[in-house]
């Protein structure tokens, strides 16, 4: 949440933008979660779905999260409609 605000692009794309881009590429939850979590674990421009964001904000740094944690975060992003009020903050 430090870099990716739910609704506003500040220092990186908003979660809404990211979720939309990934849902367009991967409607299936398992594929969505696997691709996102693997990419965030080792960000590379060559495998990015968001080259426009890299051009604007630069490549996301490697954050050294465990893959299981990234899968949980990716599943949460897949399951949550960030355009609506939701709890859990």
C-alpha positions, 0 to 999 in steps of 0.5 A: 500500500505504500507504493500502490494506492487503491484508487490513485496513481501516486508513485506507482499504478493504483491497485485498480489499474493493476487488477484490471490489467491482470484480469484482462490477461488472466480471467482464471484466478489460478493463472492471475495469482501465479503470474502476478506473484511470480512477477512481483517476486522477480520483476522484469521488464521483459515479462511485464504486462504494464510496460506503460507503467514502467516507462512512467514509474520505472521497474518495480523493485524486488521486495524480497517477499516469500512466494506464499505471501505474494500468492496471498496478496495476489489472491486478495487483489483478484478477489477484491473490487477496489472500486467499492467500500471494503473492510480489512484495512 
